[in-house]
């Protein structure tokens, strides 16, 4: 949904909140003007026709009851107004959820820019973009969807992180350590942590006052970061020193350094926060860290057929907690039982790299870099359901918050493609900047 329309929705939503809580209307003219403005812009919404008609009916009814209350501000008209306000508010929240969950952001590493895609709107040409600093790669959206953080990998003395406000489109630049490569945001949206590969540090910044709280030393060539679900600890993987640094985020202190395998490049936190899997790209192992105990100097390793690339956790049913691990040299995906730490299945597939699971956990979409394909795998059978040919080498893959669409970046053709998960077919192709790399979507939660 366009930024201006989103802003109007939020304004009227806040005003409806005030009406319902106070049980009266103190800012009648303001609410009326906002409602008229929203009604005028509704023709440009990105909803389907049925949703649009339903919302417009409720909006017009709300405007009509506002007119009636303005002419005759009595108790009866107030009750009617409160009822229509409540009905409209629910539809507005549903609209914001549906719209925001389909917004995707794509980093263009050689164009120093980020493209914005509404995955429900085909043939948007050209896509809206905004400029970053040099070589943006990864993307992190805050839990409230308000802020997008982009570390600019080729910046140093100081390094730069671009902050993009998804509502106002305001851009702010933060100074951090050299060659920032990853960002994590606290659950309360007030603090973010930047991994600085070139200076072997993590910068801790409060999002509210935009000041650096602390700079913490970590290992050599840190690559990525994961926060526990409760936000009390951060785990940073250090490729150069073969270790993981553990930070107590309540005190902003390093509390442990854990040895892992050769050239660890990625780590993934389990949804319940009990374990961290570390992909040791320089060998055929994954290190397993239990977050309940950060004291061990070394941790157990799981042996694989090939060098690990990407790890995701999936729960296809209430009795199974599985980890899927793509491997580079063996052309396979290892399926691991998290409870027993054993490989329970192996899916043979050429060139698997990045994976994403559907919200219901029943399917996995796998980018296959050298095959120019995205494969769909059933987690119930661990069989390939379909191979989808794409127009280039897929470098990253993500899924919209509602699970309806998969967005794939194609780095060698400077494009993104959108796949419908209901039909497993490509429904849109869009040109973006040079060498698109990462893509992320908004989480789809409403914001007031």
Secondary structure as GFF3:
##gff-version 3
##sequence-region A 1 448
A	DSSP	alpha_helix	3	22	.	.	.	ID=ss1
A	DSSP	alpha_helix	28	41	.	.	.	ID=ss2
A	DSSP	three_ten_helix	42	44	.	.	.	ID=ss3
A	DSSP	alpha_helix	49	71	.	.	.	ID=ss4
A	DSSP	alpha_helix	75	100	.	.	.	ID=ss5
A	DSSP	beta_strand	103	108	.	.	.	ID=ss6
A	DSSP	beta_strand	113	118	.	.	.	ID=ss7
A	DSSP	beta_strand	128	131	.	.	.	ID=ss8
A	DSSP	beta_strand	140	141	.	.	.	ID=ss9
A	DSSP	beta_strand	147	152	.	.	.	ID=ss10
A	DSSP	beta_strand	159	165	.	.	.	ID=ss11
A	DSSP	beta_strand	171	176	.	.	.	ID=ss12
A	DSSP	beta_strand	180	185	.	.	.	ID=ss13
A	DSSP	beta_strand	191	196	.	.	.	ID=ss14
A	DSSP	beta_strand	201	206	.	.	.	ID=ss15
A	DSSP	beta_strand	211	217	.	.	.	ID=ss16
A	DSSP	beta_strand	222	227	.	.	.	ID=ss17
A	DSSP	beta_strand	233	238	.	.	.	ID=ss18
A	DSSP	beta_strand	243	248	.	.	.	ID=ss19
A	DSSP	beta_strand	253	259	.	.	.	ID=ss20
A	DSSP	beta_strand	264	269	.	.	.	ID=ss21
A	DSSP	beta_strand	275	280	.	.	.	ID=ss22
A	DSSP	beta_strand	285	290	.	.	.	ID=ss23
A	DSSP	beta_strand	301	303	.	.	.	ID=ss24
A	DSSP	beta_strand	308	317	.	.	.	ID=ss25
A	DSSP	beta_strand	320	327	.	.	.	ID=ss26
A	DSSP	beta_strand	332	337	.	.	.	ID=ss27
A	DSSP	beta_strand	342	348	.	.	.	ID=ss28
A	DSSP	beta_strand	352	357	.	.	.	ID=ss29
A	DSSP	beta_strand	363	368	.	.	.	ID=ss30
A	DSSP	beta_strand	373	378	.	.	.	ID=ss31
A	DSSP	beta_strand	383	389	.	.	.	ID=ss32
A	DSSP	beta_strand	394	399	.	.	.	ID=ss33
A	DSSP	beta_strand	405	410	.	.	.	ID=ss34
A	DSSP	beta_strand	415	420	.	.	.	ID=ss35
A	DSSP	beta_strand	425	431	.	.	.	ID=ss36
A	DSSP	beta_strand	436	441	.	.	.	ID=ss37
###
